[in-house]
Structure formats: C-alpha cells, structure tokens
Amino acid sequence: MNNVSLTQIEKQINRLTINEQLLLMERLAQQIRRQTKSKPPITVYDLQTMANDPEIQREIREIQAEFSVAESDGLDT
C-alpha cells in the first residue's frame, strides 16, 4: 500500500467519531492478533520426519554441492 492510500485512509478515519475510531482500533487489533497467533513449535518428530524426507535430502545434497567450491578455497584455516 502506498503513502497516498494511507493518507486517504487516515483522512477517512479522522472523520469518524472517537467511539467509531476506538471500535475500529479494537477490530484492527483483533484482526492482527488472529493473523499473528503463534504456530505450534516444531517438534523433534517434525525434524526427524524432515531429515528422513528424500526430497529434503536431495536438496541438502544440491546445496552442499553448490558450496563445495567455497569449502575448498582454504579460508577456513
């Protein structure tokens, strides 16, 4: 959203009564809380499942191959 849109929204909000502005703020706060609810933590089982996934293993091998040149540059010593 660009600054012009935000400015227009602010102007419209300023036309509301204080009670309407408070109601709007409460609704926005509730919406933000719903959108940012924390997801359940990743479990050891989740990590093991990912580690055993052939597709993830393939991607890890590809990443290792890409960085193998950097590993052999001698900068780690």
PyMOL Python script that loads the backbone (N, CA, C, O; Angstrom):
from pymol import cmd

cmd.read_pdbstr("""\
ATOM      1  N   MET A   1       0.849  -1.167   0.000  1.00  0.00           N
ATOM      2  CA  MET A   1       0.000   0.000   0.000  1.00  0.00           C
ATOM      3  C   MET A   1       0.902   1.240   0.000  1.00  0.00           C
ATOM      4  O   MET A   1       1.879   1.308   0.745  1.00  0.00           O
ATOM      5  N   ASN A   2       0.570   2.185  -0.817  1.00  0.00           N
ATOM      6  CA  ASN A   2       1.419   3.372  -0.907  1.00  0.00           C
ATOM      7  C   ASN A   2       0.972   4.459   0.069  1.00  0.00           C
ATOM      8  O   ASN A   2      -0.084   4.356   0.692  1.00  0.00           O
ATOM      9  N   ASN A   3       1.785   5.486   0.187  1.00  0.00           N
ATOM     10  CA  ASN A   3       1.521   6.576   1.134  1.00  0.00           C
ATOM     11  C   ASN A   3       0.236   7.324   0.816  1.00  0.00           C
ATOM     12  O   ASN A   3      -0.443   7.799   1.727  1.00  0.00           O
ATOM     13  N   VAL A   4      -0.109   7.437  -0.466  1.00  0.00           N
ATOM     14  CA  VAL A   4      -1.327   8.146  -0.845  1.00  0.00           C
ATOM     15  C   VAL A   4      -2.539   7.410  -0.288  1.00  0.00           C
ATOM     16  O   VAL A   4      -3.452   8.032   0.255  1.00  0.00           O
ATOM     17  N   SER A   5      -2.546   6.086  -0.421  1.00  0.00           N
ATOM     18  CA  SER A   5      -3.658   5.291   0.105  1.00  0.00           C
ATOM     19  C   SER A   5      -3.752   5.426   1.615  1.00  0.00           C
ATOM     20  O   SER A   5      -4.846   5.573   2.161  1.00  0.00           O
ATOM     21  N   LEU A   6      -2.609   5.378   2.293  1.00  0.00           N
ATOM     22  CA  LEU A   6      -2.614   5.514   3.747  1.00  0.00           C
ATOM     23  C   LEU A   6      -3.120   6.887   4.169  1.00  0.00           C
ATOM     24  O   LEU A   6      -3.863   7.009   5.143  1.00  0.00           O
ATOM     25  N   THR A   7      -2.720   7.904   3.445  1.00  0.00           N
ATOM     26  CA  THR A   7      -3.179   9.259   3.751  1.00  0.00           C
ATOM     27  C   THR A   7      -4.690   9.364   3.579  1.00  0.00           C
ATOM     28  O   THR A   7      -5.371   9.990   4.392  1.00  0.00           O
ATOM     29  N   GLN A   8      -5.206   8.756   2.532  1.00  0.00           N
ATOM     30  CA  GLN A   8      -6.656   8.779   2.302  1.00  0.00           C
ATOM     31  C   GLN A   8      -7.387   8.053   3.426  1.00  0.00           C
ATOM     32  O   GLN A   8      -8.423   8.520   3.898  1.00  0.00           O
ATOM     33  N   ILE A   9      -6.855   6.918   3.852  1.00  0.00           N
ATOM     34  CA  ILE A   9      -7.469   6.166   4.953  1.00  0.00           C
ATOM     35  C   ILE A   9      -7.443   6.991   6.227  1.00  0.00           C
ATOM     36  O   ILE A   9      -8.434   7.047   6.956  1.00  0.00           O
ATOM     37  N   GLU A  10      -6.319   7.629   6.497  1.00  0.00           N
ATOM     38  CA  GLU A  10      -6.212   8.477   7.694  1.00  0.00           C
ATOM     39  C   GLU A  10      -7.242   9.604   7.673  1.00  0.00           C
ATOM     40  O   GLU A  10      -7.848   9.904   8.701  1.00  0.00           O
ATOM     41  N   LYS A  11      -7.444  10.222   6.527  1.00  0.00           N
ATOM     42  CA  LYS A  11      -8.432  11.293   6.412  1.00  0.00           C
ATOM     43  C   LYS A  11      -9.835  10.768   6.706  1.00  0.00           C
ATOM     44  O   LYS A  11     -10.627  11.427   7.381  1.00  0.00           O
ATOM     45  N   GLN A  12     -10.130   9.576   6.193  1.00  0.00           N
ATOM     46  CA  GLN A  12     -11.443   8.986   6.444  1.00  0.00           C
ATOM     47  C   GLN A  12     -11.611   8.634   7.924  1.00  0.00           C
ATOM     48  O   GLN A  12     -12.693   8.805   8.487  1.00  0.00           O
ATOM     49  N   ILE A  13     -10.560   8.151   8.538  1.00  0.00           N
ATOM     50  CA  ILE A  13     -10.618   7.810   9.965  1.00  0.00           C
ATOM     51  C   ILE A  13     -10.852   9.065  10.794  1.00  0.00           C
ATOM     52  O   ILE A  13     -11.609   9.042  11.765  1.00  0.00           O
ATOM     53  N   ASN A  14     -10.210  10.149  10.414  1.00  0.00           N
ATOM     54  CA  ASN A  14     -10.371  11.409  11.155  1.00  0.00           C
ATOM     55  C   ASN A  14     -11.807  11.933  11.103  1.00  0.00           C
ATOM     56  O   ASN A  14     -12.208  12.721  11.960  1.00  0.00           O
ATOM     57  N   ARG A  15     -12.578  11.506  10.112  1.00  0.00           N
ATOM     58  CA  ARG A  15     -13.976  11.920  10.014  1.00  0.00           C
ATOM     59  C   ARG A  15     -14.876  11.135  10.964  1.00  0.00           C
ATOM     60  O   ARG A  15     -16.013  11.534  11.215  1.00  0.00           O
ATOM     61  N   LEU A  16     -14.372  10.026  11.490  1.00  0.00           N
ATOM     62  CA  LEU A  16     -15.164   9.207  12.409  1.00  0.00           C
ATOM     63  C   LEU A  16     -15.204   9.841  13.792  1.00  0.00           C
ATOM     64  O   LEU A  16     -14.330  10.626  14.158  1.00  0.00           O
ATOM     65  N   THR A  17     -16.224   9.489  14.545  1.00  0.00           N
ATOM     66  CA  THR A  17     -16.277   9.938  15.933  1.00  0.00           C
ATOM     67  C   THR A  17     -15.212   9.174  16.721  1.00  0.00           C
ATOM     68  O   THR A  17     -14.674   8.174  16.244  1.00  0.00           O
ATOM     69  N   ILE A  18     -14.919   9.646  17.915  1.00  0.00           N
ATOM     70  CA  ILE A  18     -13.942   8.969  18.772  1.00  0.00           C
ATOM     71  C   ILE A  18     -14.385   7.531  19.044  1.00  0.00           C
ATOM     72  O   ILE A  18     -13.574   6.606  18.989  1.00  0.00           O
ATOM     73  N   ASN A  19     -15.678   7.347  19.338  1.00  0.00           N
ATOM     74  CA  ASN A  19     -16.180   5.991  19.597  1.00  0.00           C
ATOM     75  C   ASN A  19     -16.014   5.087  18.381  1.00  0.00           C
ATOM     76  O   ASN A  19     -15.666   3.915  18.527  1.00  0.00           O
ATOM     77  N   GLU A  20     -16.256   5.611  17.195  1.00  0.00           N
ATOM     78  CA  GLU A  20     -16.081   4.825  15.975  1.00  0.00           C
ATOM     79  C   GLU A  20     -14.595   4.502  15.754  1.00  0.00           C
ATOM     80  O   GLU A  20     -14.252   3.402  15.321  1.00  0.00           O
ATOM     81  N   GLN A  21     -13.725   5.462  16.054  1.00  0.00           N
ATOM     82  CA  GLN A  21     -12.285   5.226  15.922  1.00  0.00           C
ATOM     83  C   GLN A  21     -11.827   4.140  16.898  1.00  0.00           C
ATOM     84  O   GLN A  21     -11.024   3.277  16.543  1.00  0.00           O
ATOM     85  N   LEU A  22     -12.342   4.191  18.127  1.00  0.00           N
ATOM     86  CA  LEU A  22     -11.993   3.166  19.118  1.00  0.00           C
ATOM     87  C   LEU A  22     -12.472   1.784  18.665  1.00  0.00           C
ATOM     88  O   LEU A  22     -11.746   0.797  18.790  1.00  0.00           O
ATOM     89  N   LEU A  23     -13.679   1.721  18.147  1.00  0.00           N
ATOM     90  CA  LEU A  23     -14.211   0.462  17.648  1.00  0.00           C
ATOM     91  C   LEU A  23     -13.348  -0.070  16.502  1.00  0.00           C
ATOM     92  O   LEU A  23     -13.048  -1.262  16.439  1.00  0.00           O
ATOM     93  N   LEU A  24     -12.963   0.816  15.616  1.00  0.00           N
ATOM     94  CA  LEU A  24     -12.099   0.430  14.500  1.00  0.00           C
ATOM     95  C   LEU A  24     -10.761  -0.103  15.008  1.00  0.00           C
ATOM     96  O   LEU A  24     -10.266  -1.120  14.523  1.00  0.00           O
ATOM     97  N   MET A  25     -10.179   0.593  15.992  1.00  0.00           N
ATOM     98  CA  MET A  25      -8.901   0.147  16.550  1.00  0.00           C
ATOM     99  C   MET A  25      -9.040  -1.234  17.190  1.00  0.00           C
ATOM    100  O   MET A  25      -8.158  -2.078  17.035  1.00  0.00           O
ATOM    101  N   GLU A  26     -10.129  -1.468  17.897  1.00  0.00           N
ATOM    102  CA  GLU A  26     -10.349  -2.765  18.522  1.00  0.00           C
ATOM    103  C   GLU A  26     -10.470  -3.859  17.466  1.00  0.00           C
ATOM    104  O   GLU A  26      -9.912  -4.946  17.621  1.00  0.00           O
ATOM    105  N   ARG A  27     -11.193  -3.568  16.404  1.00  0.00           N
ATOM    106  CA  ARG A  27     -11.335  -4.547  15.311  1.00  0.00           C
ATOM    107  C   ARG A  27      -9.985  -4.831  14.653  1.00  0.00           C
ATOM    108  O   ARG A  27      -9.660  -5.983  14.367  1.00  0.00           O
ATOM    109  N   LEU A  28      -9.203  -3.781  14.414  1.00  0.00           N
ATOM    110  CA  LEU A  28      -7.873  -3.966  13.822  1.00  0.00           C
ATOM    111  C   LEU A  28      -6.976  -4.790  14.744  1.00  0.00           C
ATOM    112  O   LEU A  28      -6.248  -5.669  14.282  1.00  0.00           O
ATOM    113  N   ALA A  29      -7.027  -4.507  16.040  1.00  0.00           N
ATOM    114  CA  ALA A  29      -6.213  -5.244  16.998  1.00  0.00           C
ATOM    115  C   ALA A  29      -6.602  -6.721  16.998  1.00  0.00           C
ATOM    116  O   ALA A  29      -5.733  -7.593  17.025  1.00  0.00           O
ATOM    117  N   GLN A  30      -7.903  -7.004  16.968  1.00  0.00           N
ATOM    118  CA  GLN A  30      -8.362  -8.397  16.939  1.00  0.00           C
ATOM    119  C   GLN A  30      -7.901  -9.096  15.665  1.00  0.00           C
ATOM    120  O   GLN A  30      -7.469 -10.248  15.699  1.00  0.00           O
ATOM    121  N   GLN A  31      -7.998  -8.397  14.557  1.00  0.00           N
ATOM    122  CA  GLN A  31      -7.572  -8.975  13.279  1.00  0.00           C
ATOM    123  C   GLN A  31      -6.079  -9.281  13.292  1.00  0.00           C
ATOM    124  O   GLN A  31      -5.653 -10.342  12.836  1.00  0.00           O
ATOM    125  N   ILE A  32      -5.292  -8.353  13.812  1.00  0.00           N
ATOM    126  CA  ILE A  32      -3.838  -8.555  13.876  1.00  0.00           C
ATOM    127  C   ILE A  32      -3.506  -9.720  14.791  1.00  0.00           C
ATOM    128  O   ILE A  32      -2.630 -10.526  14.478  1.00  0.00           O
ATOM    129  N   ARG A  33      -4.197  -9.817  15.921  1.00  0.00           N
ATOM    130  CA  ARG A  33      -3.962 -10.944  16.836  1.00  0.00           C
ATOM    131  C   ARG A  33      -4.266 -12.275  16.154  1.00  0.00           C
ATOM    132  O   ARG A  33      -3.505 -13.233  16.289  1.00  0.00           O
ATOM    133  N   ARG A  34      -5.383 -12.332  15.418  1.00  0.00           N
ATOM    134  CA  ARG A  34      -5.736 -13.576  14.711  1.00  0.00           C
ATOM    135  C   ARG A  34      -4.668 -13.950  13.683  1.00  0.00           C
ATOM    136  O   ARG A  34      -4.323 -15.122  13.533  1.00  0.00           O
ATOM    137  N   GLN A  35      -4.155 -12.954  12.985  1.00  0.00           N
ATOM    138  CA  GLN A  35      -3.180 -13.210  11.922  1.00  0.00           C
ATOM    139  C   GLN A  35      -1.810 -13.569  12.467  1.00  0.00           C
ATOM    140  O   GLN A  35      -1.023 -14.217  11.778  1.00  0.00           O
ATOM    141  N   THR A  36      -1.513 -13.161  13.687  1.00  0.00           N
ATOM    142  CA  THR A  36      -0.168 -13.379  14.218  1.00  0.00           C
ATOM    143  C   THR A  36      -0.128 -14.410  15.335  1.00  0.00           C
ATOM    144  O   THR A  36       0.875 -14.524  16.039  1.00  0.00           O
ATOM    145  N   LYS A  37      -1.221 -15.168  15.503  1.00  0.00           N
ATOM    146  CA  LYS A  37      -1.200 -16.219  16.520  1.00  0.00           C
ATOM    147  C   LYS A  37      -0.019 -17.125  16.242  1.00  0.00           C
ATOM    148  O   LYS A  37       0.249 -17.502  15.101  1.00  0.00           O
ATOM    149  N   SER A  38       0.673 -17.463  17.302  1.00  0.00           N
ATOM    150  CA  SER A  38       1.864 -18.280  17.125  1.00  0.00           C
ATOM    151  C   SER A  38       1.479 -19.687  16.695  1.00  0.00           C
ATOM    152  O   SER A  38       0.486 -20.253  17.152  1.00  0.00           O
ATOM    153  N   LYS A  39       2.274 -20.215  15.829  1.00  0.00           N
ATOM    154  CA  LYS A  39       2.091 -21.582  15.354  1.00  0.00           C
ATOM    155  C   LYS A  39       2.697 -22.523  16.387  1.00  0.00           C
ATOM    156  O   LYS A  39       3.591 -22.129  17.134  1.00  0.00           O
ATOM    157  N   PRO A  40       2.220 -23.752  16.434  1.00  0.00           N
ATOM    158  CA  PRO A  40       2.808 -24.692  17.383  1.00  0.00           C
ATOM    159  C   PRO A  40       4.291 -24.885  17.089  1.00  0.00           C
ATOM    160  O   PRO A  40       4.701 -24.861  15.929  1.00  0.00           O
ATOM    161  N   PRO A  41       5.089 -25.073  18.119  1.00  0.00           N
ATOM    162  CA  PRO A  41       6.531 -25.225  17.893  1.00  0.00           C
ATOM    163  C   PRO A  41       6.842 -26.498  17.110  1.00  0.00           C
ATOM    164  O   PRO A  41       6.096 -27.477  17.139  1.00  0.00           O
ATOM    165  N   ILE A  42       7.955 -26.445  16.422  1.00  0.00           N
ATOM    166  CA  ILE A  42       8.407 -27.623  15.675  1.00  0.00           C
ATOM    167  C   ILE A  42       8.902 -28.647  16.687  1.00  0.00           C
ATOM    168  O   ILE A  42       9.676 -28.325  17.588  1.00  0.00           O
ATOM    169  N   THR A  43       8.449 -29.868  16.527  1.00  0.00           N
ATOM    170  CA  THR A  43       8.822 -30.926  17.466  1.00  0.00           C
ATOM    171  C   THR A  43      10.001 -31.728  16.927  1.00  0.00           C
ATOM    172  O   THR A  43      10.371 -31.604  15.760  1.00  0.00           O
ATOM    173  N   VAL A  44      10.579 -32.545  17.790  1.00  0.00           N
ATOM    174  CA  VAL A  44      11.666 -33.438  17.371  1.00  0.00           C
ATOM    175  C   VAL A  44      11.155 -34.369  16.277  1.00  0.00           C
ATOM    176  O   VAL A  44      11.871 -34.677  15.324  1.00  0.00           O
ATOM    177  N   TYR A  45       9.909 -34.811  16.425  1.00  0.00           N
ATOM    178  CA  TYR A  45       9.313 -35.686  15.407  1.00  0.00           C
ATOM    179  C   TYR A  45       9.267 -34.977  14.052  1.00  0.00           C
ATOM    180  O   TYR A  45       9.575 -35.577  13.023  1.00  0.00           O
ATOM    181  N   ASP A  46       8.880 -33.698  14.058  1.00  0.00           N
ATOM    182  CA  ASP A  46       8.836 -32.922  12.813  1.00  0.00           C
ATOM    183  C   ASP A  46      10.225 -32.863  12.170  1.00  0.00           C
ATOM    184  O   ASP A  46      10.365 -33.041  10.960  1.00  0.00           O
ATOM    185  N   LEU A  47      11.247 -32.613  12.992  1.00  0.00           N
ATOM    186  CA  LEU A  47      12.614 -32.526  12.475  1.00  0.00           C
ATOM    187  C   LEU A  47      13.087 -33.867  11.928  1.00  0.00           C
ATOM    188  O   LEU A  47      13.739 -33.922  10.885  1.00  0.00           O
ATOM    189  N   GLN A  48      12.756 -34.952  12.637  1.00  0.00           N
ATOM    190  CA  GLN A  48      13.142 -36.279  12.157  1.00  0.00           C
ATOM    191  C   GLN A  48      12.447 -36.603  10.848  1.00  0.00           C
ATOM    192  O   GLN A  48      13.054 -37.163   9.936  1.00  0.00           O
ATOM    193  N   THR A  49      11.189 -36.256  10.758  1.00  0.00           N
ATOM    194  CA  THR A  49      10.435 -36.504   9.523  1.00  0.00           C
ATOM    195  C   THR A  49      11.055 -35.743   8.361  1.00  0.00           C
ATOM    196  O   THR A  49      11.207 -36.280   7.264  1.00  0.00           O
ATOM    197  N   MET A  50      11.410 -34.487   8.613  1.00  0.00           N
ATOM    198  CA  MET A  50      12.040 -33.694   7.557  1.00  0.00           C
ATOM    199  C   MET A  50      13.400 -34.271   7.180  1.00  0.00           C
ATOM    200  O   MET A  50      13.739 -34.344   5.998  1.00  0.00           O
ATOM    201  N   ALA A  51      14.180 -34.681   8.178  1.00  0.00           N
ATOM    202  CA  ALA A  51      15.519 -35.225   7.905  1.00  0.00           C
ATOM    203  C   ALA A  51      15.446 -36.512   7.105  1.00  0.00           C
ATOM    204  O   ALA A  51      16.362 -36.814   6.340  1.00  0.00           O
ATOM    205  N   ASN A  52      14.388 -37.267   7.265  1.00  0.00           N
ATOM    206  CA  ASN A  52      14.240 -38.537   6.548  1.00  0.00           C
ATOM    207  C   ASN A  52      13.540 -38.390   5.208  1.00  0.00           C
ATOM    208  O   ASN A  52      13.422 -39.364   4.464  1.00  0.00           O
ATOM    209  N   ASP A  53      13.086 -37.221   4.895  1.00  0.00           N
ATOM    210  CA  ASP A  53      12.372 -36.976   3.640  1.00  0.00           C
ATOM    211  C   ASP A  53      13.369 -36.982   2.480  1.00  0.00           C
ATOM    212  O   ASP A  53      14.303 -36.181   2.470  1.00  0.00           O
ATOM    213  N   PRO A  54      13.182 -37.874   1.500  1.00  0.00           N
ATOM    214  CA  PRO A  54      14.114 -37.963   0.369  1.00  0.00           C
ATOM    215  C   PRO A  54      14.247 -36.653  -0.412  1.00  0.00           C
ATOM    216  O   PRO A  54      15.330 -36.330  -0.898  1.00  0.00           O
ATOM    217  N   GLU A  55      13.171 -35.913  -0.531  1.00  0.00           N
ATOM    218  CA  GLU A  55      13.217 -34.649  -1.273  1.00  0.00           C
ATOM    219  C   GLU A  55      14.099 -33.632  -0.542  1.00  0.00           C
ATOM    220  O   GLU A  55      14.882 -32.921  -1.173  1.00  0.00           O
ATOM    221  N   ILE A  56      13.974 -33.565   0.764  1.00  0.00           N
ATOM    222  CA  ILE A  56      14.809 -32.646   1.545  1.00  0.00           C
ATOM    223  C   ILE A  56      16.267 -33.101   1.494  1.00  0.00           C
ATOM    224  O   ILE A  56      17.169 -32.271   1.379  1.00  0.00           O
ATOM    225  N   GLN A  57      16.502 -34.395   1.578  1.00  0.00           N
ATOM    226  CA  GLN A  57      17.870 -34.911   1.483  1.00  0.00           C
ATOM    227  C   GLN A  57      18.495 -34.541   0.137  1.00  0.00           C
ATOM    228  O   GLN A  57      19.670 -34.181   0.070  1.00  0.00           O
ATOM    229  N   ARG A  58      17.702 -34.631  -0.933  1.00  0.00           N
ATOM    230  CA  ARG A  58      18.193 -34.266  -2.269  1.00  0.00           C
ATOM    231  C   ARG A  58      18.563 -32.782  -2.296  1.00  0.00           C
ATOM    232  O   ARG A  58      19.618 -32.417  -2.816  1.00  0.00           O
ATOM    233  N   GLU A  59      17.708 -31.931  -1.743  1.00  0.00           N
ATOM    234  CA  GLU A  59      18.000 -30.500  -1.732  1.00  0.00           C
ATOM    235  C   GLU A  59      19.255 -30.193  -0.920  1.00  0.00           C
ATOM    236  O   GLU A  59      20.049 -29.336  -1.310  1.00  0.00           O
ATOM    237  N   ILE A  60      19.440 -30.875   0.193  1.00  0.00           N
ATOM    238  CA  ILE A  60      20.643 -30.670   1.011  1.00  0.00           C
ATOM    239  C   ILE A  60      21.888 -31.060   0.225  1.00  0.00           C
ATOM    240  O   ILE A  60      22.901 -30.361   0.278  1.00  0.00           O
ATOM    241  N   ARG A  61      21.820 -32.167  -0.502  1.00  0.00           N
ATOM    242  CA  ARG A  61      22.970 -32.572  -1.329  1.00  0.00           C
ATOM    243  C   ARG A  61      23.275 -31.529  -2.399  1.00  0.00           C
ATOM    244  O   ARG A  61      24.439 -31.246  -2.680  1.00  0.00           O
ATOM    245  N   GLU A  62      22.227 -30.956  -2.997  1.00  0.00           N
ATOM    246  CA  GLU A  62      22.428 -29.916  -4.009  1.00  0.00           C
ATOM    247  C   GLU A  62      23.083 -28.674  -3.395  1.00  0.00           C
ATOM    248  O   GLU A  62      23.980 -28.080  -3.994  1.00  0.00           O
ATOM    249  N   ILE A  63      22.636 -28.291  -2.217  1.00  0.00           N
ATOM    250  CA  ILE A  63      23.232 -27.126  -1.542  1.00  0.00           C
ATOM    251  C   ILE A  63      24.690 -27.409  -1.201  1.00  0.00           C
ATOM    252  O   ILE A  63      25.551 -26.549  -1.385  1.00  0.00           O
ATOM    253  N   GLN A  64      24.969 -28.618  -0.702  1.00  0.00           N
ATOM    254  CA  GLN A  64      26.346 -28.975  -0.369  1.00  0.00           C
ATOM    255  C   GLN A  64      27.225 -28.942  -1.609  1.00  0.00           C
ATOM    256  O   GLN A  64      28.375 -28.506  -1.541  1.00  0.00           O
ATOM    257  N   ALA A  65      26.698 -29.398  -2.740  1.00  0.00           N
ATOM    258  CA  ALA A  65      27.469 -29.381  -3.990  1.00  0.00           C
ATOM    259  C   ALA A  65      27.761 -27.936  -4.412  1.00  0.00           C
ATOM    260  O   ALA A  65      28.862 -27.629  -4.870  1.00  0.00           O
ATOM    261  N   GLU A  66      26.780 -27.061  -4.255  1.00  0.00           N
ATOM    262  CA  GLU A  66      26.978 -25.660  -4.625  1.00  0.00           C
ATOM    263  C   GLU A  66      28.063 -25.003  -3.780  1.00  0.00           C
ATOM    264  O   GLU A  66      28.823 -24.178  -4.287  1.00  0.00           O
ATOM    265  N   PHE A  67      28.145 -25.353  -2.514  1.00  0.00           N
ATOM    266  CA  PHE A  67      29.092 -24.715  -1.613  1.00  0.00           C
ATOM    267  C   PHE A  67      30.420 -25.465  -1.509  1.00  0.00           C
ATOM    268  O   PHE A  67      31.326 -25.017  -0.806  1.00  0.00           O
ATOM    269  N   SER A  68      30.546 -26.593  -2.195  1.00  0.00           N
ATOM    270  CA  SER A  68      31.790 -27.362  -2.107  1.00  0.00           C
ATOM    271  C   SER A  68      32.982 -26.559  -2.622  1.00  0.00           C
ATOM    272  O   SER A  68      34.094 -26.709  -2.117  1.00  0.00           O
ATOM    273  N   VAL A  69      32.758 -25.720  -3.610  1.00  0.00           N
ATOM    274  CA  VAL A  69      33.833 -24.880  -4.144  1.00  0.00           C
ATOM    275  C   VAL A  69      34.305 -23.906  -3.062  1.00  0.00           C
ATOM    276  O   VAL A  69      35.508 -23.704  -2.891  1.00  0.00           O
ATOM    277  N   ALA A  70      33.382 -23.317  -2.349  1.00  0.00           N
ATOM    278  CA  ALA A  70      33.748 -22.367  -1.298  1.00  0.00           C
ATOM    279  C   ALA A  70      34.477 -23.070  -0.162  1.00  0.00           C
ATOM    280  O   ALA A  70      35.369 -22.488   0.455  1.00  0.00           O
ATOM    281  N   GLU A  71      34.110 -24.303   0.119  1.00  0.00           N
ATOM    282  CA  GLU A  71      34.761 -25.030   1.183  1.00  0.00           C
ATOM    283  C   GLU A  71      36.213 -25.348   0.868  1.00  0.00           C
ATOM    284  O   GLU A  71      37.032 -25.479   1.777  1.00  0.00           O
ATOM    285  N   SER A  72      36.535 -25.474  -0.404  1.00  0.00           N
ATOM    286  CA  SER A  72      37.883 -25.826  -0.796  1.00  0.00           C
ATOM    287  C   SER A  72      38.759 -24.609  -1.069  1.00  0.00           C
ATOM    288  O   SER A  72      39.861 -24.761  -1.596  1.00  0.00           O
ATOM    289  N   ASP A  73      38.308 -23.420  -0.730  1.00  0.00           N
ATOM    290  CA  ASP A  73      39.087 -22.219  -1.024  1.00  0.00           C
ATOM    291  C   ASP A  73      40.172 -21.946   0.017  1.00  0.00           C
ATOM    292  O   ASP A  73      40.976 -21.031  -0.162  1.00  0.00           O
ATOM    293  N   GLY A  74      40.209 -22.720   1.096  1.00  0.00           N
ATOM    294  CA  GLY A  74      41.267 -22.587   2.077  1.00  0.00           C
ATOM    295  C   GLY A  74      41.074 -21.485   3.092  1.00  0.00           C
ATOM    296  O   GLY A  74      41.970 -21.237   3.899  1.00  0.00           O
ATOM    297  N   LEU A  75      39.945 -20.819   3.079  1.00  0.00           N
ATOM    298  CA  LEU A  75      39.739 -19.712   4.005  1.00  0.00           C
ATOM    299  C   LEU A  75      39.404 -20.165   5.414  1.00  0.00           C
ATOM    300  O   LEU A  75      39.449 -19.360   6.345  1.00  0.00           O
ATOM    301  N   ASP A  76      39.071 -21.433   5.592  1.00  0.00           N
ATOM    302  CA  ASP A  76      38.727 -21.904   6.936  1.00  0.00           C
ATOM    303  C   ASP A  76      39.935 -22.196   7.804  1.00  0.00           C
ATOM    304  O   ASP A  76      39.780 -22.497   8.987  1.00  0.00           O
ATOM    305  N   THR A  77      41.129 -22.116   7.250  1.00  0.00           N
ATOM    306  CA  THR A  77      42.344 -22.398   8.040  1.00  0.00           C
ATOM    307  C   THR A  77      43.049 -21.125   8.423  1.00  0.00           C
ATOM    308  O   THR A  77      44.085 -21.169   9.086  1.00  0.00           O
TER     309      THR A  77
END
""", "prot")
cmd.dss("prot")
cmd.show_as("cartoon", "prot")
cmd.util.cbc("prot")
cmd.orient("prot")
